[in-house]
Amino acid sequence: MIDQEKVGKFIADLRKEKGLTQDDLAEKIFVGREAISKWERGVCIPGQTILLSLSEEFNVSINEILYGERKNNKNSKVVENTSFNWFLLQLKRIKKYIVIAFIFFLACFTIIYFVQDYNSFKILTTYVNGDSFTVNKGLIVRCREKLYFQFGSVINHTDYDITSINLYYGADENKIKLASGSNINDIVVNKNDLEKSTNKSIKDIYNNLYLEINTDELTELYKVNVTVDFRATLFKNEEEKTTTEAHIEPYSNDFNNNKDIRDKFVLIKGEYVYEFNYKDKKYKCILEENTINLKTTKYVLTYRIDDESIKINSSKKNIVFNTKSNMCESDNCEDYMNIINMFVNNVIS
């Protein structure tokens, strides 16, 4: 390694041998006197260009200056290797700058990549609901070149087995079949090809997707509701996220008036009761003045007829869903849409 104090003392000795002051030497090699002082005190070592000037001024080699002694028979090999040691010292000094430059380059590359690719990646949720079938918690993932469809499971409200499911763009005679099979998961479509074949933008395609569900006895065609862009909601506050995520179309039937709802209930042992079967289970609703209550082992559902709101109290959270505005007024209602849909289609519609 380079001994900076030894180098400094050698430079001072060489200067004194020639009868030069620090100012004299500074003037000869075109540096400030402060630099001469720092070298001789061992604070730092001259750079390569200055080492060459000192070598010429004092008639010694650069290796001898860096070693801090004139070359002789005893130290000749060590002096010859001094330049390499000096190079390692310089490399160590600039190492931190190389690291900083690399980090800066990586940060710039990441920012540029994010800006360029931000709009090329989106994740949207889908929801399909009807009297016969429900398909919830589906996803559409849009990448730069591909669309990935993952619609989830189909909830069958009929007594018939599903024979096939088709995904279409459009619902008229010019509709385009995108996929077909016994399930509707892991569908991959080339985005550019789809835009060319439909002559529509991706946004228009999202708004015109349809699922055809077939059984031996019936065929149902449902519009796919594309609702939430997760990429966008990452940068929204919680209030904005709740409003967006709750905007789900849970059912297709229109409500009857309040009198028709009450007419479903029968007075049994002092209680107005309405019972219905859903997925091989029997549910019992109780009408108390302006409120309908449905209790299960997991939750309590309460519907207020006057303001058309559904409240669900469970061990996990409390949910409020307004059936009139079709909006969730509390936390995210998406996990409870099956319950809400069941109640709406069987009790109040």
C-alpha positions as CSV (number, residue, x, y, z in Angstrom):
1,M,0.0,0.0,0.0
2,I,1.0,3.6,-0.4
3,D,2.3,5.3,2.7
4,Q,1.0,8.9,2.2
5,E,3.1,10.3,5.1
6,K,6.3,8.8,3.7
7,V,5.5,10.2,0.2
8,G,4.8,13.6,1.7
9,K,8.1,13.6,3.6
10,F,10.0,12.6,0.4
11,I,8.4,15.4,-1.6
12,A,9.4,17.9,1.1
13,D,13.0,16.5,1.2
14,L,13.3,16.8,-2.6
15,R,11.9,20.4,-2.5
16,K,14.4,21.4,0.2
17,E,17.3,19.7,-1.6
18,K,16.6,22.1,-4.5
19,G,16.3,25.1,-2.1
20,L,12.7,25.7,-3.0
21,T,9.9,27.0,-0.8
22,Q,6.4,25.6,-1.1
23,D,5.4,28.8,-3.0
24,D,8.4,28.3,-5.4
25,L,7.4,24.7,-6.1
26,A,3.7,25.6,-6.5
27,E,4.7,28.2,-9.1
28,K,6.9,25.8,-11.1
29,I,4.3,23.0,-11.4
30,F,1.2,25.3,-11.6
31,V,-0.7,24.4,-8.4
32,G,-1.6,26.2,-5.3
33,R,0.7,26.3,-2.2
34,E,-2.1,24.6,-0.2
35,A,-1.8,21.5,-2.4
36,I,2.0,21.3,-1.7
37,S,1.2,21.6,2.0
38,K,-1.3,18.8,1.9
39,W,1.1,16.4,0.1
40,E,3.9,17.1,2.5
41,R,1.7,16.6,5.5
42,G,0.5,13.2,4.1
43,V,-3.1,14.4,3.7
44,C,-3.3,13.3,0.1
45,I,-1.2,12.1,-2.9
46,P,-0.7,14.1,-6.1
47,G,-2.6,13.1,-9.2
48,Q,-1.0,11.4,-12.2
49,T,-0.3,14.6,-14.1
50,I,1.2,16.3,-11.1
51,L,3.3,13.2,-10.3
52,L,4.8,13.6,-13.8
53,S,5.6,17.2,-13.2
54,L,7.2,16.4,-9.9
55,S,9.2,13.6,-11.5
56,E,10.6,16.0,-14.1
57,E,11.3,18.8,-11.6
58,F,13.2,16.6,-9.1
59,N,14.7,14.1,-11.6
60,V,13.2,11.1,-9.9
61,S,10.8,8.4,-11.2
62,I,7.1,8.4,-10.4
63,N,7.6,5.1,-8.7
64,E,10.2,6.6,-6.4
65,I,7.9,9.4,-5.4
66,L,5.1,7.0,-4.7
67,Y,7.4,4.8,-2.7
68,G,8.8,7.7,-0.8
69,E,12.5,6.8,-1.4
70,R,15.1,6.8,-4.2
71,K,15.6,3.5,-5.8
72,N,18.5,1.4,-4.6
73,N,19.7,-2.3,-4.7
74,K,17.6,-3.2,-1.6
75,N,14.3,-1.7,-2.6
76,S,14.4,-1.9,-6.4
77,K,11.7,-4.6,-6.7
78,V,9.3,-2.9,-4.3
79,V,9.8,0.5,-6.0
80,E,9.0,-1.1,-9.4
81,N,5.6,-2.4,-8.1
82,T,4.6,0.9,-6.5
83,S,2.7,2.2,-9.5
84,F,0.4,-0.8,-9.3
85,N,-0.3,-0.2,-5.7
86,W,-1.1,3.4,-6.5
87,F,-3.5,2.3,-9.2
88,L,-5.4,0.1,-6.6
89,L,-5.6,3.1,-4.3
90,Q,-7.1,5.2,-7.0
91,L,-9.6,2.5,-7.9
92,K,-10.7,2.2,-4.2
93,R,-11.3,6.0,-4.2
94,I,-13.5,6.0,-7.2
95,K,-15.3,2.8,-6.3
96,K,-18.0,4.7,-4.3
97,Y,-18.6,7.0,-7.3
98,I,-19.0,4.0,-9.6
99,V,-21.6,2.6,-7.1
100,I,-23.4,5.9,-7.0
101,A,-23.4,6.2,-10.8
102,F,-24.8,2.6,-11.1
103,I,-27.6,3.3,-8.6
104,F,-28.4,6.6,-10.4
105,F,-28.5,4.7,-13.8
106,L,-30.7,2.0,-12.3
107,A,-33.1,4.5,-10.8
108,C,-33.4,6.4,-14.2
109,F,-34.0,3.1,-16.0
110,T,-36.7,2.1,-13.6
111,I,-38.5,5.4,-13.9
112,I,-38.4,5.4,-17.7
113,Y,-39.6,1.8,-17.8
114,F,-42.5,2.6,-15.4
115,V,-43.5,5.6,-17.4
116,Q,-43.5,3.8,-20.7
117,D,-45.2,0.6,-19.4
118,Y,-47.6,2.1,-16.9
119,N,-50.5,2.4,-19.3
120,S,-49.8,-1.0,-20.9
121,F,-50.7,-3.0,-17.8
122,K,-54.2,-3.1,-16.2
123,I,-56.2,-5.4,-14.0
124,L,-60.0,-5.2,-14.1
125,T,-62.7,-7.1,-12.3
126,T,-65.7,-8.7,-14.0
127,Y,-69.1,-9.6,-12.7
128,V,-72.0,-11.5,-14.4
129,N,-75.4,-12.0,-12.8
130,G,-78.7,-13.3,-13.9
131,D,-81.6,-15.4,-12.7
132,S,-80.1,-18.7,-13.8
133,F,-76.3,-18.1,-13.5
134,T,-73.9,-15.9,-11.5
135,V,-70.2,-15.4,-12.4
136,N,-68.3,-13.3,-9.9
137,K,-64.7,-12.3,-8.9
138,G,-63.5,-12.6,-12.5
139,L,-60.4,-10.8,-13.8
140,I,-59.1,-9.3,-17.0
141,V,-55.4,-8.7,-17.2
142,R,-54.2,-6.5,-20.0
143,C,-50.5,-6.6,-20.9
144,R,-48.7,-5.0,-23.7
145,E,-49.7,-7.6,-26.3
146,K,-52.1,-10.0,-24.6
147,L,-55.4,-10.1,-22.7
148,Y,-55.8,-12.7,-20.0
149,F,-59.3,-13.7,-18.9
150,Q,-59.9,-15.4,-15.6
151,F,-63.7,-15.4,-15.0
152,G,-63.8,-17.6,-11.9
153,S,-66.4,-20.2,-11.2
154,V,-70.0,-20.2,-12.5
155,I,-72.7,-20.4,-9.9
156,N,-75.6,-22.5,-11.3
157,H,-79.1,-21.6,-9.9
158,T,-80.8,-24.1,-12.1
159,D,-81.3,-27.9,-12.0
160,Y,-79.5,-28.4,-15.4
161,D,-75.9,-29.2,-16.0
162,I,-73.8,-26.7,-17.9
163,T,-72.7,-28.1,-21.2
164,S,-70.6,-25.3,-22.7
165,I,-69.6,-21.7,-22.1
166,N,-68.7,-19.2,-24.9
167,L,-67.1,-15.8,-24.6
168,Y,-68.2,-13.3,-27.3
169,Y,-67.4,-9.8,-28.4
170,G,-70.8,-8.3,-29.2
171,A,-74.3,-9.8,-29.0
172,D,-75.7,-9.4,-32.5
173,E,-75.3,-11.5,-35.6
174,N,-71.8,-10.0,-36.1
175,K,-70.5,-11.2,-32.7
176,I,-67.0,-12.6,-32.6
177,K,-66.3,-15.8,-30.5
178,L,-63.2,-15.3,-28.4
179,A,-63.2,-18.6,-26.5
180,S,-65.3,-21.7,-25.9
181,G,-65.2,-24.6,-23.5
182,S,-66.5,-26.2,-20.4
183,N,-65.0,-23.4,-18.2
184,I,-63.9,-19.8,-18.8
185,N,-60.6,-19.6,-17.2
186,D,-57.0,-19.2,-18.6
187,I,-58.2,-17.6,-21.8
188,V,-55.4,-15.7,-23.7
189,V,-56.2,-13.4,-26.6
190,N,-53.8,-11.3,-28.7
191,K,-54.8,-7.7,-28.1
192,N,-53.7,-6.3,-31.5
193,D,-55.5,-9.1,-33.4
194,L,-58.7,-8.5,-31.3
195,E,-58.6,-4.7,-32.1
196,K,-58.1,-5.4,-35.8
197,S,-60.9,-8.0,-36.0
198,T,-63.4,-5.8,-34.2
199,N,-62.2,-2.5,-35.5
200,K,-62.7,-1.2,-31.9
201,S,-60.5,0.0,-29.1
202,I,-59.8,-2.1,-26.0
203,K,-62.1,0.1,-24.0
204,D,-65.0,-0.5,-26.4
205,I,-64.2,-4.2,-26.3
206,Y,-64.4,-4.3,-22.5
207,N,-67.9,-2.8,-22.7
208,N,-69.2,-5.3,-25.2
209,L,-68.1,-8.7,-23.8
210,Y,-70.8,-11.4,-23.4
211,L,-70.9,-14.8,-21.9
212,E,-73.2,-17.5,-23.4
213,I,-73.9,-20.3,-21.0
214,N,-75.6,-23.4,-22.4
215,T,-77.4,-26.4,-20.8
216,D,-79.4,-29.2,-22.4
217,E,-82.6,-27.2,-21.7
218,L,-81.7,-23.5,-22.1
219,T,-79.2,-20.9,-23.4
220,E,-78.5,-17.7,-21.5
221,L,-76.5,-14.7,-22.8
222,Y,-75.2,-12.2,-20.3
223,K,-73.3,-9.0,-20.6
224,V,-70.0,-9.0,-18.7
225,N,-69.8,-6.1,-16.4
226,V,-66.2,-4.8,-16.2
227,T,-65.9,-2.7,-13.1
228,V,-62.6,-2.0,-11.4
229,D,-59.2,-1.0,-12.6
230,F,-56.8,-2.0,-9.8
231,R,-53.9,-0.3,-11.4
232,A,-55.7,3.1,-11.1
233,T,-57.0,2.5,-7.6
234,L,-53.4,1.9,-6.2
235,F,-53.0,5.6,-6.2
236,K,-56.4,6.6,-4.8
237,N,-57.3,7.1,-1.2
238,E,-59.4,4.7,0.7
239,E,-62.6,6.7,0.2
240,E,-62.2,6.7,-3.6
241,K,-61.4,3.0,-3.7
242,T,-64.5,2.1,-1.7
243,T,-66.8,4.1,-4.0
244,T,-65.3,2.5,-7.2
245,E,-65.1,-1.1,-6.0
246,A,-68.7,-1.1,-4.7
247,H,-70.2,0.0,-8.0
248,I,-71.3,-3.5,-8.9
249,E,-74.5,-4.6,-10.7
250,P,-75.7,-7.4,-8.4
251,Y,-79.0,-8.3,-10.1
252,S,-81.0,-7.8,-13.2
253,N,-84.6,-7.9,-11.9
254,D,-86.6,-4.7,-11.1
255,F,-88.0,-4.3,-7.6
256,N,-91.7,-4.7,-6.9
257,N,-93.4,-2.1,-4.7
258,N,-93.4,-2.3,-0.9
259,K,-96.9,-3.8,-0.7
260,D,-95.9,-6.7,-2.9
261,I,-92.9,-7.4,-0.7
262,R,-95.1,-7.6,2.4
263,D,-97.6,-9.8,0.7
264,K,-95.1,-12.6,0.6
265,F,-95.1,-12.9,4.4
266,V,-97.5,-15.1,6.2
267,L,-98.5,-14.8,9.9
268,I,-97.3,-17.9,11.7
269,K,-97.4,-18.1,15.5
270,G,-97.4,-14.4,15.9
271,E,-94.6,-13.7,13.3
272,Y,-94.8,-12.6,9.7
273,V,-92.6,-15.3,8.0
274,Y,-91.4,-15.8,4.4
275,E,-89.3,-18.9,3.6
276,F,-87.5,-19.8,0.4
277,N,-85.0,-22.4,-0.8
278,Y,-81.6,-21.5,-2.3
279,K,-79.0,-24.1,-3.3
280,D,-80.7,-26.9,-1.4
281,K,-80.9,-24.8,1.8
282,K,-84.0,-23.3,3.4
283,Y,-83.9,-19.6,4.5
284,K,-86.4,-17.9,6.8
285,C,-87.1,-14.2,6.8
286,I,-89.0,-12.3,9.5
287,L,-91.0,-9.1,8.8
288,E,-91.0,-6.6,11.7
289,E,-92.9,-3.4,10.8
290,N,-90.6,-1.8,8.2
291,T,-87.7,-4.3,8.5
292,I,-86.9,-7.7,7.1
293,N,-84.4,-9.9,9.0
294,L,-82.6,-13.0,7.7
295,K,-80.4,-14.9,10.2
296,T,-77.8,-17.6,9.5
297,T,-75.0,-19.1,11.5
298,K,-72.5,-16.7,9.8
299,Y,-74.3,-13.4,9.5
300,V,-77.4,-11.4,10.1
301,L,-79.0,-9.6,7.1
302,T,-81.3,-6.7,7.7
303,Y,-83.3,-5.0,4.9
304,R,-85.1,-1.7,5.6
305,I,-88.0,-1.3,3.2
306,D,-88.3,2.5,3.6
307,D,-84.7,3.4,2.5
308,E,-84.1,0.1,0.5
309,S,-80.8,-0.6,2.2
310,I,-79.3,-4.0,3.1
311,K,-77.1,-4.3,6.2
312,I,-75.0,-7.4,6.8
313,N,-73.4,-8.0,10.2
314,S,-70.9,-10.8,10.4
315,S,-67.8,-11.6,12.5
316,K,-65.5,-10.1,9.9
317,K,-67.2,-6.8,9.1
318,N,-70.4,-4.8,8.8
319,I,-71.7,-4.1,5.3
320,V,-74.2,-1.6,4.0
321,F,-75.5,-1.8,0.5
322,N,-78.1,0.5,-1.0
323,T,-80.3,-1.4,-3.5
324,K,-81.8,1.9,-4.8
325,S,-78.5,3.5,-5.8
326,N,-76.9,0.1,-6.4
327,M,-73.9,1.2,-4.4
328,C,-71.9,0.0,-1.4
329,E,-72.1,2.6,1.4
330,S,-69.5,1.0,3.7
331,D,-66.5,-1.3,3.2
332,N,-66.0,-3.3,0.0
333,C,-69.2,-5.3,-0.6
334,E,-67.8,-7.5,-3.3
335,D,-67.3,-10.5,-1.1
336,Y,-71.0,-10.4,0.0
337,M,-72.6,-9.9,-3.4
338,N,-73.7,-13.5,-3.6
339,I,-75.6,-13.0,-0.3
340,I,-77.1,-9.7,-1.5
341,N,-78.0,-11.2,-4.8
342,M,-79.7,-14.2,-3.2
343,F,-81.8,-11.9,-0.9
344,V,-82.8,-9.5,-3.7
345,N,-83.8,-12.2,-6.2
346,N,-85.7,-14.4,-3.7
347,V,-87.2,-11.9,-1.3
348,I,-87.6,-8.3,-2.5
349,S,-88.0,-8.7,-6.3
